């Protein structure tokens, strides 16, 4: 049930919001106030190391790494990488309009 709810929330967010600040605020509110997520436990040190490695690669790599976290059922980390990858893709496409 948590997986379905998680993907439903992500699809609603990704389709309905366009501003990055609004997306981040909504994501933070979901994590803080969601009834199925009462305590957020993330290994932020390891996650930031992964994000730093991905910083030098194509933005699609964020989604590949997100899939690995989903397979391990680490949904908070996967959501973080989803949003980070989405923002990186927007920047990448705006910086490379002929991409």
C-alpha positions as CSV (number, residue, x, y, z in Angstrom):
1,X,0.0,0.0,0.0
2,X,2.9,2.4,0.8
3,X,4.4,1.8,-2.6
4,X,1.2,2.6,-4.4
5,X,0.6,5.7,-2.3
6,X,4.2,6.8,-2.8
7,X,4.0,6.5,-6.6
8,X,0.6,8.2,-6.7
9,X,1.9,11.1,-4.8
10,X,5.0,11.4,-7.0
11,X,2.9,11.2,-10.2
12,X,0.5,13.9,-9.0
13,X,3.4,16.1,-7.9
14,X,5.3,15.6,-11.2
15,X,2.3,16.4,-13.3
16,X,0.7,19.3,-11.4
17,X,3.6,21.5,-10.2
18,X,6.0,23.4,-12.3
19,X,8.0,25.6,-9.9
20,X,11.0,23.9,-8.2
21,X,10.5,25.8,-4.9
22,X,6.9,24.7,-4.7
23,X,7.9,21.1,-5.4
24,X,10.5,21.0,-2.7
25,X,8.1,22.6,-0.2
26,X,5.4,20.1,-1.1
27,X,7.9,17.2,-0.8
28,X,9.0,18.4,2.6
29,X,5.4,18.7,3.8
30,X,4.6,15.2,2.6
31,X,7.6,13.8,4.5
32,X,6.8,15.8,7.6
33,X,3.0,15.4,7.7
34,X,2.3,12.2,5.9
35,X,0.4,9.7,8.0
36,X,2.1,6.7,6.6
37,X,5.5,8.3,7.1
38,X,5.6,9.0,10.8
39,X,9.4,9.0,11.3
40,X,11.8,9.8,8.4
41,X,14.9,7.7,8.7
42,X,17.5,8.3,6.0
43,X,21.2,7.7,5.9
44,X,21.9,11.2,4.7
45,X,25.7,11.0,4.7
46,X,25.6,8.0,2.3
47,X,22.9,9.6,0.2
48,X,24.8,12.8,-0.2
49,X,27.9,10.9,-1.2
50,X,25.9,9.2,-3.9
51,X,24.5,12.6,-5.0
52,X,28.0,14.0,-5.2
53,X,29.1,11.2,-7.4
54,X,26.1,11.6,-9.6
55,X,26.8,15.4,-9.9
56,X,29.5,14.7,-12.5
57,X,27.3,12.4,-14.6
58,X,24.3,12.8,-16.9
59,X,21.1,13.6,-15.1
60,X,19.5,10.3,-16.1
61,X,21.9,8.5,-13.7
62,X,19.8,9.9,-10.8
63,X,16.9,7.9,-11.9
64,X,19.0,4.8,-12.3
65,X,20.2,5.2,-8.8
66,X,16.6,5.9,-7.6
67,X,15.5,2.6,-9.0
68,X,18.2,0.9,-6.9
69,X,16.9,2.5,-3.8
70,X,13.3,1.5,-4.7
71,X,14.4,-2.1,-5.1
72,X,15.8,-1.9,-1.5
73,X,12.5,-0.3,-0.4
74,X,14.3,2.9,0.7
75,X,11.5,5.2,-0.5
76,X,12.7,8.4,1.2
77,X,16.1,8.2,-0.5
78,X,14.5,7.3,-3.8
79,X,12.2,10.3,-3.5
80,X,15.1,12.6,-2.8
81,X,17.0,11.4,-5.8
82,X,13.9,11.7,-8.0
83,X,13.5,15.4,-7.1
84,X,17.2,16.0,-7.4
85,X,17.3,14.3,-10.8
86,X,14.3,16.2,-12.0
87,X,15.8,19.5,-11.1
88,X,19.1,18.6,-12.7
89,X,17.3,17.6,-15.9
90,X,15.5,20.9,-16.0
91,X,18.8,22.8,-15.6
92,X,20.5,20.5,-18.2
93,X,17.8,21.1,-20.8
94,X,17.7,24.8,-20.2
95,X,21.5,25.1,-20.5
96,X,21.5,22.9,-23.6
97,X,18.4,24.0,-25.6
98,X,19.5,22.1,-28.7
99,X,19.8,18.9,-26.8
